[in-house]
Amino acid sequence: MKLNWIKAIISVVIALLLALLCFTFATEDGHRNWISFAVSTITIMTILIPTIAVDYNGNRAVNIKTLGCLFTLLSVAVNFVFAFFVYKPIVYIAVSALVSVIGIALVYAMIPRN
């Protein structure tokens, strides 16, 4: 398992651009747009970096990347759904964090141990 720094920077930029879209679509009521930007950046980045920037060894590398892509898409979908609707910020943070933690835990569980 090795981190590719160029791909990590690209992952961060992709997460920031997706978060900017969430910021644009979210309402300004109660600073929901800034909450959407911060939560989207963190949750998308935590899934996207292990998916794109980490090179995995072994025969499970394709499965790990596929699972990471699925949870990245799920995280983006959750963030965009919450960007379009009025919500309680704590519910949004909890649901987004839960999706990210489950995705990271499943990816971690698939990494082969020596």
JOPEGI-V190131 format. One record per residue. N is the residue number from 0. SS is DSSP state (hx for helix, st for strand, lp for the rest). OMEGA is omega as a letter, one per 20 degrees, with the letter a starting at -180 (* if undefined). Layout:
{{N	SS	OMEGA} {N	SS	OMEGA}}
This chain:
{{0	lp	a} {1	st	r} {2	st	r} {3	lp	a} {4	hx	r} {5	hx	r} {6	hx	r} {7	hx	r} {8	hx	r} {9	hx	r} {10	hx	r} {11	hx	r} {12	hx	r} {13	hx	r} {14	hx	r} {15	hx	r} {16	hx	r} {17	hx	r} {18	hx	r} {19	hx	r} {20	hx	r} {21	hx	r} {22	hx	a} {23	hx	a} {24	hx	a} {25	lp	r} {26	lp	r} {27	lp	a} {28	hx	r} {29	hx	a} {30	hx	a} {31	hx	r} {32	hx	r} {33	hx	r} {34	hx	r} {35	hx	r} {36	hx	a} {37	hx	a} {38	hx	r} {39	hx	r} {40	hx	a} {41	hx	a} {42	hx	r} {43	hx	a} {44	hx	a} {45	hx	r} {46	hx	a} {47	hx	a} {48	hx	r} {49	hx	a} {50	hx	a} {51	hx	a} {52	hx	a} {53	st	r} {54	st	a} {55	lp	r} {56	lp	r} {57	lp	a} {58	lp	r} {59	lp	a} {60	hx	a} {61	hx	r} {62	hx	r} {63	hx	r} {64	hx	r} {65	hx	r} {66	hx	r} {67	hx	r} {68	hx	r} {69	hx	r} {70	hx	r} {71	hx	r} {72	hx	r} {73	hx	r} {74	hx	r} {75	hx	r} {76	hx	r} {77	hx	a} {78	hx	r} {79	hx	r} {80	hx	r} {81	hx	r} {82	hx	a} {83	hx	a} {84	lp	r} {85	lp	a} {86	lp	r} {87	lp	a} {88	hx	a} {89	hx	r} {90	hx	r} {91	hx	a} {92	hx	a} {93	hx	a} {94	hx	r} {95	hx	r} {96	hx	r} {97	hx	r} {98	hx	a} {99	hx	a} {100	hx	r} {101	hx	r} {102	hx	r} {103	hx	r} {104	hx	r} {105	hx	r} {106	hx	r} {107	hx	a} {108	hx	a} {109	hx	a} {110	lp	a} {111	lp	r} {112	lp	r} {113	lp	*}}
